[in-house]
Structure formats: structure tokens, C-alpha cells
Amino acid sequence: MKLLHAADFHLDSPLSGLSPEKSAQRRRELREIPARLAQLVREEGVDLVLLPGDLFDGGRVYPETVRALAQALEEMAVPVLIAPGNHDYFHAKSPYAASSWPDNVHIFTQPDLRGVELPTLDCVVHGCAFTAPHREDDPLLGFTAPDDGRLHLLCVHGEVGASGSYAPIDPKSLEKSGADYVALGHIHAAGDGKAGKTLWAYSGCPEGRGFDELGPKGVLIVSFHEPVRLAAASPDGPAAAPVAAEFVPICRRQYRVESVEVSAFTDSLPQGESPDLVRFLLTGESRCVPDLAALAAQAAPYFFHVELRDHTTLPRDLWARAGEDSLTGLFLREMRSRLDSGSENEREKLLLAARFGLAALEGGEDIRP
């Protein structure tokens, strides 16, 4: 059997860090995620789709977004199970309750785990829903899948850990669950782990929405093979059920952060246009404050979105003047002391203050009018 595991679409996110036009374009691209997944289901021969939550970014959703999602899920033509998360939690007026959904879609609506039997796939999917924006109990506590020869899968939105505000899942609960696979949502980076025989994974988000969600984003294609006896096991010993999870990138654009020497910024620009959103960190030595607006305008034609951060420092020969018996030397000694003892968050402001101070002093040591 093969399943598609995807989560955290955050459809209709405001995307306020972009211009209004580009925010609207990115929302349209996010709205295309379900249709791209439907195509992937057909291409990969997927038998089952698990969507563990945060498909919507909040309770206020455009009707066309709900229609696009419902249509894509119907086109998948396989069982689709949804476990609402903290952003799209289930309640009487949520899109999950207020809209008509295709017959192949099952939405979990209760906070406790409920099982959905899929006889044609010889498996059971256990899932639950957020019914409020926060949840501090472990949704897997006390659950153990029956040893009945069927595949037992979990579809849950939550965070792996002993405590938290978003359905904390204790690793011990994962191990005791005895599930063959746990499809998790909430964490926006793909990752997996194993607790006992149970493989658990986060698919991450299929599209990044900010510079805290870098690199390729996508979904997981999980394949289950026939149990195979371990060579070292006795004839009556337990069988191993191989599970393979493959990350499939599907994002239209990536968020990237790149460091570049300020003197080589122009040469670092690509030859052609990139679909990505890039933040450049300017490094190296610079006596003056780099003109970030001018550099951003120079780079803008090459990227969907570009922004710059000044991480340059004063040239070493200027810092060497800190030993002078002069007002400039006194100023540089004070600024160097503050930089050495200051936090990383203060560094940018302190370097800017050092530049402005030196600019004021360059007219001479006598600063009287």
C-alpha cells in the first residue's frame, strides 16, 4: 500500500511580509497545492491520503479556497482523512462543519482518537481533531493498536514532546501505540523518528511562507510492503513490516538566506530570473553603511522577492585606531567594548552607531560648533 502524507498548507495565509500584489499571487499559488497533490496521487498510484491538520490558516477562509480543496480531494478518488489542527480546529462554524465534502473524505471531529476502518486496504486509520486553538493533553495517551494483522495508522496534529500547548505527544506514547506509521502535522520542517516499532514523521509544509521556512518544501510518499521474516528471527518470531517514507518536493518557490561579500554583491546575482524569495546577508568590511535600498533595487529583477540585511563590519584599520590617544580612539574603544559584551541582536545597531559616530568625528577632533 502507498499513502500520501501532507499537512500545514495554511491556505489563505495573509503573507504580510510581501507587497499586496505578490501576497495575492502567493495566496493563489498556495490555493493550487491540493490540485498539485491530486496529480501526485494519480502519478504515484497512491491508495490513501492522510492530512494531519492546519490545511487552513484560520477560521476566515475564502469560499473559493474551500471549493478548490474539496474538488481536489474528490479528484484524488481514494480515501482522504483529515485531522484538524490548531489553526483550522473543528467547531460548528469551521469550514469542515459548514461545507459539503466529497464522499471519499473523512474529517475527524472529536478530540479523542477514533478509528476508521478501510477494509479494501486492510488497515485502520486512527485520528482526532483539535476543537480549540490550544490543547495541552497527549492525544495518544492510553492508546494501543490491536494486534490483529492489519495496518494501524495514526493521523494526528501535535508536537512530539513531554509537554506543550499544541497536543504534546510523549515519545513513550508513540512507542506504546504500536502503530505502523504516525502521520503528524504542526512542524513545518520534514523529519521523522522511530519509537519502538512505530515510525512517525512530519511531512513539513508544502510551501514556505517566510524566512523561517527555508529550502525545498513538500510531502511524504509512504510505502508499506509485505511483512518479511527477519533472518535472525526464529520461524515463530515477529515479522518486520518495512515502511519507506520518501520526501517529494512540490513547492513553486523556496525561501533562501544567502551570505555574500558586500564587494562581490553584483557578481553574485544570477544570470537568469529565479522564482525564489531571497534574503542576502551582506558580510565583509565596509567603512560606510551599505545602501540597502539601491542594492535591493539592483537585485529585484532577478528574484520574485529580495531583501537585504547589513552584517558588514568596520575595516580592521579603523578598529586599529582604537589605541589612539584621541577622541576617535576613545570612541572606538567604547564601541568595541559594547560590541564585545552586547548580544547578537544589538550588534547591528552598535555597528551602525559606530559608523555614524566616526562620520561625525571625521571632520576633526574638535567637535565644538
CORKAKA-V560863 format. One record per residue. N is the residue number from 1. RES is the residue in one letter. SS is DSSP state (H for helix, E for strand, C for the rest). PHI is phi in whole degrees, -180 to 180 (999 if undefined). Layout:
BEGIN
[[N & RES & SS & PHI] [N & RES & SS & PHI]]
END
This chain:
BEGIN
[[1 & M & C & 999] [2 & K & E & -130] [3 & L & E & -127] [4 & L & E & -105] [5 & H & E & -116] [6 & A & C & -144] [7 & A & E & -159] [8 & D & C & 58] [9 & F & C & -69] [10 & H & C & 53] [11 & L & E & -61] [12 & D & C & 67] [13 & S & C & -62] [14 & P & C & -70] [15 & L & C & 50] [16 & S & C & -73] [17 & G & C & -76] [18 & L & C & -110] [19 & S & C & -65] [20 & P & H & -54] [21 & E & H & -68] [22 & K & H & -75] [23 & S & H & -62] [24 & A & H & -64] [25 & Q & H & -65] [26 & R & H & -66] [27 & R & H & -64] [28 & R & H & -64] [29 & E & H & -68] [30 & L & H & -64] [31 & R & H & -66] [32 & E & C & -83] [33 & I & H & -55] [34 & P & H & -58] [35 & A & H & -65] [36 & R & H & -66] [37 & L & H & -69] [38 & A & H & -62] [39 & Q & H & -66] [40 & L & H & -65] [41 & V & H & -59] [42 & R & H & -68] [43 & E & H & -67] [44 & E & H & -92] [45 & G & C & 66] [46 & V & C & -72] [47 & D & C & -101] [48 & L & E & -155] [49 & V & E & -124] [50 & L & E & -116] [51 & L & E & -125] [52 & P & C & -85] [53 & G & C & 91] [54 & D & C & 55] [55 & L & C & -69] [56 & F & E & -106] [57 & D & C & -81] [58 & G & C & -168] [59 & G & C & -75] [60 & R & C & -92] [61 & V & C & -127] [62 & Y & C & -67] [63 & P & H & -56] [64 & E & H & -66] [65 & T & H & -68] [66 & V & H & -63] [67 & R & H & -63] [68 & A & H & -64] [69 & L & H & -65] [70 & A & H & -61] [71 & Q & H & -64] [72 & A & H & -65] [73 & L & H & -65] [74 & E & H & -66] [75 & E & H & -67] [76 & M & H & -64] [77 & A & C & 58] [78 & V & C & -135] [79 & P & E & -59] [80 & V & E & -124] [81 & L & E & -120] [82 & I & E & -119] [83 & A & E & -115] [84 & P & C & -54] [85 & G & C & -107] [86 & N & C & -74] [87 & H & C & -83] [88 & D & C & -119] [89 & Y & C & -57] [90 & F & C & -81] [91 & H & C & -156] [92 & A & C & -61] [93 & K & C & -110] [94 & S & C & -74] [95 & P & H & -57] [96 & Y & H & -67] [97 & A & H & -94] [98 & A & H & -91] [99 & S & C & -116] [100 & S & C & -92] [101 & W & C & -114] [102 & P & C & -59] [103 & D & C & -65] [104 & N & C & -84] [105 & V & E & -106] [106 & H & E & -120] [107 & I & E & -112] [108 & F & E & -71] [109 & T & C & -123] [110 & Q & C & -111] [111 & P & C & -72] [112 & D & C & -95] [113 & L & C & -65] [114 & R & E & -126] [115 & G & E & -99] [116 & V & E & -118] [117 & E & E & -86] [118 & L & E & -124] [119 & P & H & -59] [120 & T & H & -67] [121 & L & H & -102] [122 & D & C & 55] [123 & C & E & -147] [124 & V & E & -129] [125 & V & E & -107] [126 & H & E & -106] [127 & G & E & -150] [128 & C & C & -152] [129 & A & C & -130] [130 & F & C & -71] [131 & T & C & -120] [132 & A & C & -158] [133 & P & C & -66] [134 & H & C & -132] [135 & R & E & -155] [136 & E & C & -106] [137 & D & C & -97] [138 & D & C & -81] [139 & P & C & -68] [140 & L & C & -97] [141 & L & C & -59] [142 & G & C & 84] [143 & F & C & -92] [144 & T & C & -140] [145 & A & C & -69] [146 & P & C & -67] [147 & D & C & -91] [148 & D & C & -117] [149 & G & C & 87] [150 & R & C & -92] [151 & L & E & -72] [152 & H & E & -120] [153 & L & E & -117] [154 & L & E & -118] [155 & C & E & -128] [156 & V & E & -142] [157 & H & E & -99] [158 & G & C & 175] [159 & E & E & -119] [160 & V & E & -73] [161 & G & C & 164] [162 & A & C & -74] [163 & S & C & -152] [164 & G & C & 157] [165 & S & C & -103] [166 & Y & E & -130] [167 & A & C & 53] [168 & P & E & -63] [169 & I & E & -112] [170 & D & C & -66] [171 & P & H & -53] [172 & K & H & -66] [173 & S & H & -67] [174 & L & H & -62] [175 & E & H & -66] [176 & K & H & -71] [177 & S & H & -63] [178 & G & C & 67] [179 & A & C & -71] [180 & D & C & -77] [181 & Y & E & -157] [182 & V & E & -120] [183 & A & E & -89] [184 & L & E & -111] [185 & G & E & -125] [186 & H & C & 123] [187 & I & C & -86] [188 & H & C & -90] [189 & A & C & -113] [190 & A & C & -67] [191 & G & E & -174] [192 & D & E & -149] [193 & G & E & -163] [194 & K & E & -135] [195 & A & E & -127] [196 & G & C & 65] [197 & K & C & -89] [198 & T & E & -89] [199 & L & E & -91] [200 & W & E & -123] [201 & A & E & -156] [202 & Y & E & -108] [203 & S & C & -81] [204 & G & C & 76] [205 & C & E & -88] [206 & P & C & -79] [207 & E & C & -142] [208 & G & C & -70] [209 & R & C & -126] [210 & G & C & -175] [211 & F & C & -78] [212 & D & C & -98] [213 & E & C & -132] [214 & L & C & -88] [215 & G & C & 81] [216 & P & C & -66] [217 & K & C & -123] [218 & G & E & -175] [219 & V & E & -137] [220 & L & E & -115] [221 & I & E & -106] [222 & V & E & -111] [223 & S & E & -113] [224 & F & E & -114] [225 & H & C & -109] [226 & E & C & -62] [227 & P & C & -56] [228 & V & E & -125] [229 & R & E & -67] [230 & L & C & -68] [231 & A & C & -60] [232 & A & C & -84] [233 & A & C & -85] [234 & S & C & -75] [235 & P & C & -55] [236 & D & C & -98] [237 & G & C & -76] [238 & P & C & -69] [239 & A & E & -94] [240 & A & E & -100] [241 & A & C & -104] [242 & P & C & -62] [243 & V & E & -128] [244 & A & E & -122] [245 & A & E & -112] [246 & E & E & -113] [247 & F & E & -79] [248 & V & E & -121] [249 & P & E & -70] [250 & I & C & -131] [251 & C & C & -68] [252 & R & C & -73] [253 & R & C & -138] [254 & Q & C & -117] [255 & Y & E & -90] [256 & R & E & -134] [257 & V & E & -121] [258 & E & E & -131] [259 & S & E & -90] [260 & V & E & -145] [261 & E & E & -63] [262 & V & H & -59] [263 & S & H & -73] [264 & A & H & -110] [265 & F & H & -60] [266 & T & H & -61] [267 & D & H & -69] [268 & S & H & -82] [269 & L & C & -70] [270 & P & C & -70] [271 & Q & C & -75] [272 & G & C & -116] [273 & E & C & -84] [274 & S & C & -106] [275 & P & C & -80] [276 & D & C & -89] [277 & L & E & -109] [278 & V & E & -124] [279 & R & E & -113] [280 & F & E & -93] [281 & L & E & -103] [282 & L & E & -78] [283 & T & E & -119] [284 & G & C & 95] [285 & E & E & -104] [286 & S & C & -151] [287 & R & C & -68] [288 & C & C & -107] [289 & V & C & -70] [290 & P & C & -59] [291 & D & C & -81] [292 & L & H & -63] [293 & A & H & -63] [294 & A & H & -68] [295 & L & H & -68] [296 & A & H & -64] [297 & A & H & -64] [298 & Q & H & -66] [299 & A & H & -87] [300 & A & H & -53] [301 & P & C & -65] [302 & Y & C & -96] [303 & F & C & -137] [304 & F & C & -63] [305 & H & E & -152] [306 & V & E & -142] [307 & E & E & -147] [308 & L & E & -128] [309 & R & E & -129] [310 & D & E & -89] [311 & H & C & -115] [312 & T & C & -76] [313 & T & E & -130] [314 & L & C & -70] [315 & P & C & -59] [316 & R & H & -62] [317 & D & H & -67] [318 & L & H & -73] [319 & W & H & -63] [320 & A & H & -63] [321 & R & H & -75] [322 & A & H & -61] [323 & G & H & -83] [324 & E & C & -68] [325 & D & C & -90] [326 & S & C & -152] [327 & L & H & -63] [328 & T & H & -63] [329 & G & H & -62] [330 & L & H & -62] [331 & F & H & -63] [332 & L & H & -67] [333 & R & H & -63] [334 & E & H & -65] [335 & M & H & -68] [336 & R & H & -63] [337 & S & H & -63] [338 & R & H & -67] [339 & L & H & -65] [340 & D & H & -68] [341 & S & H & -101] [342 & G & C & -82] [343 & S & C & -81] [344 & E & H & -62] [345 & N & H & -67] [346 & E & H & -87] [347 & R & H & -58] [348 & E & H & -62] [349 & K & H & -68] [350 & L & H & -68] [351 & L & H & -65] [352 & L & H & -65] [353 & A & H & -64] [354 & A & H & -63] [355 & R & H & -65] [356 & F & H & -63] [357 & G & H & -63] [358 & L & H & -65] [359 & A & H & -62] [360 & A & H & -70] [361 & L & H & -87] [362 & E & C & -66] [363 & G & C & -75] [364 & G & C & 141] [365 & E & C & -74] [366 & D & C & -85] [367 & I & C & -96] [368 & R & C & -73] [369 & P & C & -59]]
END
